[in-house]
């Protein structure tokens, strides 16, 4: 049996790395007879973010109306959930928020070369563990090349609008289907699982779908 997993997410979304890490742990526990195809689909939390980005505190206050105490509670929850799935964030209060559109264009390229998962993880690592500016093309170039993407292809993409239309069409597709927050997992184009589930939660969902379709 084959499971097609479309994981709609954003590189700048902390819940997305938490959700992916839990999903990866769940997939590792599936029987070998289950073929799993995982694809990352694009979503921008900060599509209108200015080129210079924005400090996390002012961003959370402006976009979500969070007070200082609410921000502290939110960060504590994220930090705890991250550790539960083996991902340690840099101090989140130090984070700067950036636009991630070029990340999604690179991920679209990486999918064609079987390097999408390594690139996505490298981008998560760069942003959430090292605080890298994920809108900076020089930074993105090095990250993409380090995971094995061809240098000339990366340069061609970053110096042009390559895959801009394709990424925008995918974003529009999911927005029109009702996706307004991430992560969102779509299984076999049929089942929608919102939010960052635990590893056990994802495992039980996948096992239920396998039994239902066996």
URZI-V164653 format. One record per residue. N is the residue number from 1. RES is the residue in three letters. SS is DSSP state (H for helix, E for strand, L for the rest). PHI is phi in whole degrees, 0 to 359 (none if undefined). Layout:
{{N:RES:SS:PHI} {N:RES:SS:PHI}}
//
This chain:
{{1:UNK:L:none} {2:UNK:E:246} {3:UNK:E:248} {4:UNK:E:262} {5:UNK:E:249} {6:UNK:E:256} {7:UNK:E:257} {8:UNK:E:278} {9:UNK:E:198} {10:UNK:L:229} {11:UNK:L:299} {12:UNK:L:270} {13:UNK:L:258} {14:UNK:H:296} {15:UNK:H:293} {16:UNK:H:288} {17:UNK:H:289} {18:UNK:H:296} {19:UNK:H:295} {20:UNK:H:297} {21:UNK:H:299} {22:UNK:H:295} {23:UNK:H:295} {24:UNK:H:298} {25:UNK:H:294} {26:UNK:H:293} {27:UNK:H:298} {28:UNK:L:294} {29:UNK:L:263} {30:UNK:L:282} {31:UNK:L:300} {32:UNK:L:299} {33:UNK:L:288} {34:UNK:L:271} {35:UNK:E:271} {36:UNK:E:244} {37:UNK:E:243} {38:UNK:E:253} {39:UNK:E:231} {40:UNK:E:273} {41:UNK:E:251} {42:UNK:E:278} {43:UNK:L:209} {44:UNK:L:249} {45:UNK:L:287} {46:UNK:L:237} {47:UNK:L:298} {48:UNK:L:257} {49:UNK:L:295} {50:UNK:L:295} {51:UNK:L:305} {52:UNK:L:279} {53:UNK:L:74} {54:UNK:E:205} {55:UNK:E:301} {56:UNK:H:303} {57:UNK:H:300} {58:UNK:H:290} {59:UNK:H:297} {60:UNK:H:295} {61:UNK:H:291} {62:UNK:H:290} {63:UNK:H:277} {64:UNK:H:244} {65:UNK:L:67} {66:UNK:L:283} {67:UNK:L:280} {68:UNK:H:300} {69:UNK:H:290} {70:UNK:H:293} {71:UNK:H:298} {72:UNK:H:297} {73:UNK:H:295} {74:UNK:H:298} {75:UNK:H:294} {76:UNK:H:297} {77:UNK:H:295} {78:UNK:H:298} {79:UNK:H:298} {80:UNK:H:295} {81:UNK:H:296} {82:UNK:H:298} {83:UNK:H:297} {84:UNK:H:296} {85:UNK:L:251} {86:UNK:L:85} {87:UNK:L:242} {88:UNK:L:257} {89:UNK:L:285} {90:UNK:L:296} {91:UNK:L:309} {92:UNK:H:295} {93:UNK:H:294} {94:UNK:H:272} {95:UNK:L:289} {96:UNK:E:246} {97:UNK:E:261} {98:UNK:L:231} {99:UNK:L:283} {100:UNK:L:241} {101:UNK:H:298} {102:UNK:H:294} {103:UNK:H:300} {104:UNK:H:292} {105:UNK:H:294} {106:UNK:H:295} {107:UNK:H:295} {108:UNK:H:295} {109:UNK:H:295} {110:UNK:H:298} {111:UNK:H:302} {112:UNK:L:287} {113:UNK:L:240} {114:UNK:L:57} {115:UNK:L:235} {116:UNK:H:292} {117:UNK:H:295} {118:UNK:H:302} {119:UNK:H:292} {120:UNK:H:300} {121:UNK:H:294} {122:UNK:H:294} {123:UNK:H:291} {124:UNK:H:302} {125:UNK:H:300} {126:UNK:H:297} {127:UNK:H:282} {128:UNK:H:271} {129:UNK:H:252} {130:UNK:H:239} {131:UNK:L:71} {132:UNK:L:292} {133:UNK:L:285} {134:UNK:L:279} {135:UNK:L:257} {136:UNK:L:279} {137:UNK:H:292} {138:UNK:H:295} {139:UNK:H:296} {140:UNK:H:296} {141:UNK:H:303} {142:UNK:H:292} {143:UNK:H:298} {144:UNK:H:295} {145:UNK:H:293} {146:UNK:H:297} {147:UNK:L:272} {148:UNK:L:114} {149:UNK:L:289} {150:UNK:L:297} {151:UNK:H:302} {152:UNK:H:294} {153:UNK:H:293} {154:UNK:H:296} {155:UNK:H:298} {156:UNK:H:300} {157:UNK:H:294} {158:UNK:H:290} {159:UNK:L:265} {160:UNK:L:214} {161:UNK:L:259} {162:UNK:L:307} {163:UNK:L:70} {164:UNK:H:300} {165:UNK:H:296} {166:UNK:H:298} {167:UNK:H:293} {168:UNK:H:298} {169:UNK:H:295} {170:UNK:H:294} {171:UNK:H:300} {172:UNK:H:296} {173:UNK:H:303} {174:UNK:H:285} {175:UNK:H:298} {176:UNK:H:291} {177:UNK:L:274} {178:UNK:L:105} {179:UNK:L:281} {180:UNK:L:237} {181:UNK:L:209} {182:UNK:L:228} {183:UNK:L:282} {184:UNK:E:225} {185:UNK:E:255} {186:UNK:E:252} {187:UNK:E:250} {188:UNK:L:54} {189:UNK:L:57} {190:UNK:L:227} {191:UNK:E:254} {192:UNK:E:253} {193:UNK:E:242} {194:UNK:E:276} {195:UNK:L:81} {196:UNK:L:271} {197:UNK:L:281} {198:UNK:L:284} {199:UNK:H:303} {200:UNK:H:295} {201:UNK:H:297} {202:UNK:H:297} {203:UNK:H:300} {204:UNK:H:296} {205:UNK:H:296} {206:UNK:H:296} {207:UNK:H:296} {208:UNK:H:297} {209:UNK:H:292} {210:UNK:H:298} {211:UNK:H:296} {212:UNK:H:295} {213:UNK:L:253} {214:UNK:L:274}}
//
